[in-house]
Amino acid sequence: MARARASQQAYPSGNAQSLNDRISAYLKNPLNFPPELGQWVRSQIVRNPTVKIDPYQLPNLDKKHVVGATNEPAFQNSWAAYGAGFDVPFFYKDNQARVFLQGVLAGGTLGTPAFTLPVGYRPLGGQVSFAAIAGTTGAPAIARIDVLASGPVTVYAASNAFVSLAGLSFRIS
């Protein structure tokens, strides 16, 4: 009983609540932890015979990598985000070693890399995908997007007005 009173006096409820909020906010932010921690946690849960969770059921701890942001891959060859309320180009990987590209590019030199994916986000072999673009007359058209094992994401199309990366994905292992 004396211990309970002492702990109540040492941590008034207002301070304890704000400390709990700060700790919760810290733990919920995946940017505070290295990717290795998420991999280790997933491996421990999957290996534990009393836990019945498949790897795909675990949350993704990889952050969204926004192209052109600080400490992220830069745009190349005059490519940029399309803007106009559309997603900026970004990529991330899931728990099943699949990388996803999203967002809309515009304005770059066709046939040259728009950006280069970092190691750990590159396909094992070259990938060819197709995406929606604005054609030369403004009507929708199709572009070819190559993602090579060395990392460059290159657009081949008749127009650079906009190129959607939505739905592009590939395995990395």
C-alpha positions, 0 to 999 in steps of 0.5 A, spaced: 500 500 500 505 504 501 509 502 495 502 504 491 502 511 494 509 512 493 508 511 485 502 515 485 506 521 488 512 520 484 508 519 477 502 524 477 497 522 472 498 528 468 505 527 467 504 519 466 499 520 461 504 525 457 510 520 457 505 514 455 503 518 449 510 520 447 512 513 448 506 510 444 508 515 438 515 513 438 513 506 437 508 507 432 513 511 427 517 506 423 522 511 421 525 510 428 527 503 427 532 500 422 529 495 417 533 489 420 528 490 427 522 489 423 525 483 419 528 480 426 521 481 429 517 478 423 522 472 424 521 471 431 514 471 430 514 466 424 519 461 428 514 461 434 510 455 434 505 457 439 504 463 434 499 462 428 501 468 424 503 468 416 509 473 414 504 477 410 499 478 416 505 482 419 505 490 418 509 493 413 515 496 417 518 499 410 517 507 409 515 510 403 521 513 399 519 519 396 523 520 390 526 527 390 526 528 398 532 529 402 536 522 403 532 519 397 533 518 390 533 524 386 530 525 379 534 525 373 534 528 366 529 533 367 524 528 370 519 531 376 513 530 380 507 531 375 503 535 381 496 538 380 494 534 386 497 527 384 501 523 388 509 524 388 513 518 385 515 514 391 516 506 392 516 501 398 517 494 399 512 489 403 513 483 407 514 479 401 520 482 398 516 486 393 517 493 391 511 497 389 512 504 385 506 509 385 505 516 383 506 520 377 512 523 373 512 528 368 517 533 363 523 529 363 527 526 357 524 520 354 528 514 354 533 516 360 532 514 367 527 518 371 530 516 377 535 510 380 532 505 385 537 504 391 540 497 392 535 493 396 529 495 392 532 493 385 529 487 381 534 481 380 533 482 373 530 487 368 523 488 368 518 491 363 512 494 365 506 498 361 503 504 364 498 510 362 500 516 359 498 522 356 499 521 349 501 526 344 494 529 342 493 529 350 489 522 349 491 517 354 496 512 351 501 507 353 508 507 355 513 502 357 517 503 363 524 499 364 526 497 371 533 494 370 537 490 375 542 496 376 536 500 378 534 506 373 527 507 372 526 509 364 520 511 361 519 510 353 513 513 350 511 518 345 510 523 350 512 526 357 506 530 359 505 525 365 507 518 366 503 514 371 507 509 376 501 506 379 500 499 379 508 497 378 511 492 382 516 486 382 519 481 386 526 483 389 528 476 391 
